[in-house]
Amino acid sequence: METQASWKESLEKLIQGNMRFRMGLRSVESFASALRLKELAEKGQSPSAIILTCSDSRVPTEILFDKGVGDLFVIRVAGNVISDTTIASIEYAAMILNTPLCVVMGHTQCGAIQAALNVVRAPNTMATKSIDNLLKKIVPGLKQIVDRASTNDDHTLLQHCVVHNVKAQVGSILEVSGMLRDRADQGKFRIVGAIYNLHDGAVDFDTKDIPDLKIENPLQMPVFKEFK
């Protein structure tokens, strides 16, 4: 029997936290007190979710989910792409810390995806060797998007590519990691894709195959009104 409550609860809390962020609110629990720091140092971490996201400075992960120190296990890399090191980090959090949820979160106007799109359009475009190696993890999946594109609007095409990349990385994680795949099959672990909108701060989760999400009032916990 699948024990969905753990990862579902983590997902529901992320959604609620993002709702508070968009309302300009912060929960009292998201502020790091001396007592909380001491507790984490002495008892260790127990993050409720893993977030694999982009390195873009406009994506403040803990803040946009209204989370505090020790709440999230955050992995940041340009283009939110997987590699041996990112997979190892996810496996560590899932297996050692028993974190039940991984969110692969892209964002609008992603520079890494735009760079990969430029390479698709002009294959001889050169950057540094390291940047080229990173883009190679993104470019193959974008070629079919460009070939099938029914629009010449660059903004729309970029957004399609951002969404495609998130879905591709989600699929690749389970394809590459047998351990994570086994935990997912046992209902102990779930990977969910998401897109963060730079313009309004909203996170759009791919929840079409997740029934019965319980999203309660985001004001259910004590909050502070943030300064505008």
N, C-alpha and C positions, 0 to 999 in steps of 0.2 A: 504493500500500500504506500502510495507516495505521500511523504510528509511535506506538504507544500507550505505549511504555516510559517516556517522559519524564513525562507527566502521571500515569500509573499509579504510577510510583515515588514521585512527590510525594504522591499520595493515600495510598499505603501507609505512608509515613513519618508523615503526619499521624495516621493511625489508631494507629500504634505509639506516637507521642508522647502521644496522649490516654490510652492504656493505662498508660503510665508515670505520668502525672499522677494518674490514679485510684488508682494503687498508692502514691502519696506519694513518688515518685522523681523526680529530675531528672538528665538526662544532663550530663556534664561539658561537652559542647559548647554547652549552652544558657546557660552563664555567660559574660558579656561580659568578656573580658580586655582589657588595654590594647593588646595586640598585635592582637586582633581588631578593636577600634575603629579602630586606625591603618590596618589593612588595608582596612576598609570606606571610610574617609575618602579613602584614596589610590587605590584601585582601583575604587570604586563598588559599587553593590548588585547582587545577583543573587538575588532572592527566589525560593523554590521554589513558592510558592503565593500567590494573591490571596485574601484573606478579606473578603467583604462581610458585615458583621454589625451587630448593634444597638449603640447607644451605652450600653446598660445597664451600670452599673459592676460588676455581678456576672458579667460575661462577659469575663474577662481573657484575651484571645485568645492571645497568645504563651505565656502560662503554661499554659493548658489543653491546648496542643499540645506542651508541652515544647520550645519553640523560643526562640532567642535573638535578639540584635540582628542585623538584616539578613536574617533567615530568611523573614519573611512581609511581604507588602505588604497592610497592613490598612486597610480603608475602613469607617468606622463612622458610622452614621446611624440614628436612631430607626426601628424597624420594618424595618431592613435593606432599604429600598426603593430602587429605581433612580431616577435623574434624569440630566439632561445631565452634571452634574459627576461623578456616580459612574460613569456609562458612560465618560466621558473618562478617568477614573482607571484603570479596568479596561483600556481600550484602550492606554493608555500602558504599563502593566505588561506586557501581552501583546505589544505590537508593539516597544517600545523595550527592555524588559528581558528579553524572550523568556520570560516566566513562563508555563508551560504549563497551569496549573490555576487555576480560580476556584471557590471554595466560597462559596455563599450560605447563611449560617448564621443561622437564627432561634433562639429559645430559649423554654423553658417560661415561663409567667407573664409574657409580654411585655406591658408597659404600653401600648405603642403599638398593638398589636393589640387589647387590651382597650378602649382609647379608641375605636378604629374600630368595634368591635363595639357599643359604647354608642351611637355615631352611627347605626348601622344600626337599632338598636332605638328610638332617639329622634332622628329626623332634625334636629330643631331645636336639638339640643345645640350650644352655641357655645363655642369656645375662642378663642385669638388667631387672627389671619388666617394667620400662618405655620404654626401647628399645623393649622389647617383645611386648608391647601394640602397638607400632608404626608399627612393622613388621607385626602384625596381619592385618593391613589395606592393606598390599601388597601381602602377601603370598598366599591367596586363588586364586587370579587371575593368579599367576605364575604356579600353579600346572598343569593346562591344557597345558601351553606352554612347560613345561618339559616333560609331558606325550606324547605330539605330536612331540617333537623335532626330526628332521631328521638329526641332526648334533651332533657330540661329541665335537665340537670346543667351548670351554668355552667363548671365546670372542664373537662369533656370537650369542650364546645362551643368554649371558648377554644383548647384544644389542636388541635382540627380546623382552626380558623381560622389558627393559627400555621403548621401544615403546609401549608395551602392557599396562604398568602401566600408561603412559600418557593418553592413550585412555580411560582407566578405570576411571581415576580421572575426566576427562572431562565429561564422562557420568554420574558419580556419583553426580557431582555438580548440574546438571539439574534435576537429579532424587530426590535429597534431598531438594533442594530449590525451592518451588513453586513460590516465588517472582522472582527469576532469570529466571525460566522457562517462566513465563508470559512475562517478558521483552524481552526475546528472541523471543517468538511467535509474539510479537508486532514489531519486527525488531529494537528494541532499544538497544539490547545487543547481543553480540556474544562471544562464547568461542572457542578458537582455540588451538590445541595441537602443541607442538614444541619440537625439540631436539637440544641442543647445543653441538657442537663437540669440545671437549677440545683440540684436536690436531691443528685445523686450525681456530677456532673462528667462524665458520659458524653456523647459526641457520637455521634449516630446519623446515619450517612450514607445517602443514597439511592443504593444501589449495586446495585439489582435488575437493571439492564441492563449491569453491568460484570462480566464473567466473569473468572475466574482471578486474582483479587487474591491477592498473596502477603504474608500477614501473619506476620512472623517474631516470635520471642520479643522482647518489649519490653525485656528485660534484655540485649540483645545488645551494647549499648555501655556504657562505664563510667558508673555513676550514683552520685548522692549520696542518702542517705536524708534526707527532709525532716523538720524538726521538727514535731511535732503540737501 
